[in-house]
Amino acid sequence: MRKFITSIAVIAMAAAMMTGCGKTDKKTTTAASTKAEVQTEAKTEAKTEKETEKATEKATEKATEAKTEAKSEAASSEAASEEASSEAESASAAN
């Protein structure tokens, strides 16, 4: 009788140890954590892309504005020099 109870206890303990070592729970957990990581990574990339696009647009706008201002200033200085030379010619013609 003692051997019978011992064998039942050994079988019960072996069964408990085998069920505790299963891989199915780890696959589910790993799949869920991997999915969460992928989603988080995708969100982060989307935010980074948006920020990069905004920064690029701002830099492009500033460069365009700087070029436009430079052209305007060049045109203004050219017009001013033409006026000055016209006035100089008028003054020399009057003398």
Rosetta blueprint (number, residue, H / E / L):
1 M L
2 R H
3 K H
4 F H
5 I H
6 T H
7 S H
8 I H
9 A H
10 V H
11 I H
12 A H
13 M H
14 A H
15 A H
16 A H
17 M H
18 M H
19 T H
20 G H
21 C L
22 G L
23 K L
24 T H
25 D H
26 K H
27 K H
28 T H
29 T H
30 T H
31 A H
32 A H
33 S H
34 T H
35 K H
36 A H
37 E H
38 V H
39 Q H
40 T H
41 E H
42 A H
43 K H
44 T H
45 E H
46 A H
47 K H
48 T H
49 E H
50 K H
51 E H
52 T H
53 E H
54 K H
55 A H
56 T H
57 E H
58 K H
59 A H
60 T H
61 E H
62 K H
63 A H
64 T H
65 E H
66 A H
67 K H
68 T H
69 E H
70 A H
71 K H
72 S H
73 E H
74 A H
75 A H
76 S H
77 S H
78 E H
79 A H
80 A H
81 S H
82 E H
83 E H
84 A H
85 S H
86 S H
87 E H
88 A H
89 E H
90 S H
91 A H
92 S H
93 A H
94 A H
95 N L
